[in-house]
Structure formats: structure tokens, C-alpha cells
């Protein structure tokens, strides 16, 4: 099989695995990969070696898919999109796992605070912060009979704005931290590519816009 036919087969397979992208993104990537292959071929590298360095087309396409997801999420405020990107980042190493768990804990806490604040008007006698003998004994929404009658709820209806504010700030902080982490991961990836540490198939300059 000729070198041109090998390249064509590889690009056709890559195009198939990039079908999730829009036409312009897909064709720009294919154009860049094609130029990369031709440049290496002109330097005397065999086509088999070039394609081996690039890796299987499905893996190269998956890398572009992941980069697109992470790049898009790093400018988003959608918790769902951010957590999807964090989960994808978690497959790349310890840093990504840490970011994912920060997101899970942060969004769970923030959402819990907001939900508790919204429940207070519905169950005012069973939602709040209770203190007994100077010690915190319970907080949040409690089942009837769980709280010692000697304990007293200290916040009253102030519980609503305080919990809604705390929840909103926690959600915003979590969003900010995940976005910052995603951007940091992109910078690290670019530095690895510049140093030639990353997989040769990933050393092609990213075509995905970065903010």
C-alpha cells in the first residue's frame, strides 16, 4: 500500500471518529493532521512510523473530544458541564481525581445549604440550628422527636437568608475552583507538548479556542 493511501485511510478513519464535532472543527483538525503527516514525511520519516506516533485514529479523536469538553467547560458556569469535564480530567491522573472530588463535595454542600434554606419556611419548627447547654446539638432539617425539648433553635427565620447565602457562595466558589483547575490542566498539557513529553500524537497544536 502506498504512503498516500495509508495517509488517506488514516484520515478517513479519523474523520469517522470525529463525527461528533461540527464540520468546520472536523475539517480544521484533519487539515492540521494532514499537514503534520506531510511535514514529517518530507523529513524522511516513513509513513508507518508517522502513523504509529500519532496513535490509533480513535484515540487521537478521543483526545480532541476531551480537549474540546475541557476547553468549553472552563468557560462555562453549568455544574453539569463542569462535572463532566472534571470526570474526564479524573481519567488523566491524580490532579483530575482531586478536582472531581472537590466538585462533588462542593456542589453537594452548596446544594444542601440552599435546599435547607428553602425547606425552612415549609417546616419551620423542624429546620434550623439547635443549641443545648452552650453546645451545638443539631442543624438542618430534623425529624419530629429527634431534638431534645431542652434544646432551643437560635437562628429563627434568619436561617433562610444565611443558608441561601452560604449555599450560593459555596456553589460559586466550587464553580470558580473547577474552572481554574481545568484551565490549569490545559496549560500543563501545552507545556508538556512544547517539551515533547506528551504522546507524539498529541503534540499537534490544539485547534480548540482557549480563553
C-alpha positions in Angstrom: 0.0 0.0 0.0 1.4 3.4 -1.0 2.2 6.1 1.6 -0.6 8.3 0.1 -3.1 5.5 0.5 -2.0 4.9 4.1 -2.5 8.5 4.9 -5.9 8.6 3.2 -7.1 5.6 5.1 -5.9 7.1 8.4 -7.6 10.4 7.8 -10.8 8.7 6.7 -10.9 6.7 9.9 -10.1 9.9 11.9 -12.9 11.8 10.2 -15.3 9.0 11.1 -14.3 9.2 14.8 -14.6 13.0 14.8 -18.2 12.8 13.6 -19.4 14.3 16.9 -17.8 17.6 16.0 -19.2 20.2 13.7 -18.0 20.3 10.1 -15.6 23.3 10.5 -13.9 21.9 13.6 -13.5 18.4 12.0 -12.1 19.7 8.7 -9.6 22.0 10.5 -8.3 19.1 12.6 -8.0 16.9 9.5 -6.2 19.7 7.6 -3.7 20.1 10.5 -3.1 16.4 10.9 -2.6 16.1 7.2 0.0 18.9 7.2 1.7 17.3 10.2 2.0 14.0 8.4 3.3 15.6 5.1 5.9 17.6 7.0 7.2 14.5 8.8 7.2 12.6 5.5 9.2 15.3 3.8 11.8 15.0 6.6 12.3 11.3 5.6 10.2 9.7 8.3 8.3 6.6 6.9 4.5 6.8 6.8 4.3 3.7 9.1 6.4 5.5 11.8 4.4 8.7 11.5 1.0 7.0 11.9 2.4 4.9 14.8 3.4 8.1 16.6 0.0 9.6 16.0 -1.6 6.6 17.5 -4.9 4.9 16.5 -7.3 7.3 15.0 -10.0 6.6 17.6 -7.5 7.5 20.4 -6.5 10.7 18.7 -10.1 11.6 18.1 -10.9 10.9 21.8 -8.1 13.3 22.8 -9.6 16.1 20.7 -13.0 15.3 22.1 -11.7 15.5 25.7 -9.8 18.8 24.9 -13.0 20.3 23.4 -15.0 19.3 26.5 -12.5 20.6 29.0 -11.9 23.8 27.0 -15.7 24.5 26.7 -16.3 23.7 30.3 -13.5 26.0 31.5 -15.6 28.9 30.3 -19.0 27.6 31.5 -21.0 28.1 34.6 -23.0 24.9 34.2 -22.4 22.5 37.1 -23.3 19.5 34.8 -20.8 20.5 32.1 -18.1 21.3 34.7 -18.6 18.0 36.4 -18.5 16.1 33.1 -15.2 17.8 32.3 -13.9 17.1 35.8 -14.8 13.5 35.4 -12.9 13.3 32.1 -9.9 15.0 33.7 -10.0 12.5 36.5 -9.1 9.8 34.0 -5.8 11.5 33.3 -4.3 11.4 36.8 -4.4 12.3 40.5 -4.9 16.0 39.9 -8.1 15.3 37.9 -9.3 12.9 40.6 -8.8 15.6 43.3 -10.7 18.2 41.1 -13.6 15.8 40.6 -14.0 15.1 44.3 -13.7 18.8 45.1 -16.6 19.4 42.7 -18.7 16.6 44.2 -18.2 17.8 47.8 -18.6 21.5 46.9 -21.8 21.1 44.8 -23.3 18.7 47.4 -22.6 21.1 50.2 -23.8 24.2 48.3 -26.9 22.5 47.1 -27.6 21.1 50.6 -27.4 24.6 52.1 -29.7 26.1 49.5 -32.2 23.3 49.8 -32.2 23.5 53.6 -32.8 27.3 53.4 -35.8 26.6 51.1 -37.2 24.0 53.4 -37.2 26.2 56.5 -40.5 28.1 55.5 -42.2 24.7 55.0 -41.0 23.0 58.2 -40.0 26.0 60.4 -40.2 24.0 63.6 -38.0 21.2 62.4 -35.4 23.2 60.4 -32.7 25.3 62.0 -29.7 25.2 64.4 -30.2 23.9 67.9 -28.1 24.6 70.9 -28.2 23.0 74.4 -26.1 24.0 77.3 -23.9 26.1 75.0 -23.2 23.2 72.6 -24.4 22.6 69.1 -26.6 19.5 69.1 -28.3 19.6 65.7 -28.7 21.6 62.5 -30.6 21.3 59.2 -34.0 19.5 59.0 -34.7 17.1 61.8 -37.5 14.5 62.2 -40.1 15.2 65.0 -38.9 13.9 68.3 -35.2 13.8 67.4 -34.3 17.1 69.1 -34.2 17.2 72.9 -37.0 19.5 74.1 -34.5 21.3 76.3 -32.5 22.5 73.2 -33.5 25.7 71.5 -33.3 26.9 67.9 -31.1 30.0 67.8 -31.4 31.4 64.3 -35.2 31.5 63.7 -36.1 32.8 60.2 -32.6 34.3 59.9 -31.7 30.7 59.0 -33.2 31.2 55.5 -31.0 34.1 54.2 -27.9 32.7 56.0 -28.2 29.3 54.4 -29.2 30.6 51.0 -26.2 32.9 51.1 -23.8 30.2 52.3 -25.1 27.8 49.7 -24.8 30.3 46.8 -21.3 31.3 47.8 -20.3 27.6 48.1 -21.7 26.9 44.6 -19.9 29.9 43.1 -16.6 29.0 44.8 -16.8 25.4 43.6 -17.5 26.6 40.0 -14.6 29.0 40.2 -12.2 26.3 41.5 -13.2 23.8 38.8 -12.9 26.3 36.0 -9.5 27.4 37.3 -8.4 23.7 37.6 -9.5 23.0 34.0 -7.5 25.9 32.7 -4.5 24.9 34.7 -4.7 21.4 33.2 -4.8 22.9 29.8 -1.6 25.0 30.5 0.2 21.9 31.8 -0.8 19.9 28.7 0.5 22.7 26.4 3.8 22.8 28.3 4.2 19.0 28.1 3.6 19.3 24.3 6.2 22.0 24.0 8.7 19.9 25.8 7.9 16.8 23.8 6.8 14.9 26.9 3.3 14.2 25.8 2.2 11.4 23.4 3.6 12.4 19.9 0.0 12.1 18.6 -0.9 14.9 21.0 2.0 17.3 20.1 0.0 19.0 17.4 -1.1 22.5 18.3 -4.6 22.4 19.7 -7.2 23.8 17.3 -9.7 24.4 20.1 -10.1 28.0 21.1 -8.8 28.7 24.6 -9.7 31.8 26.7 
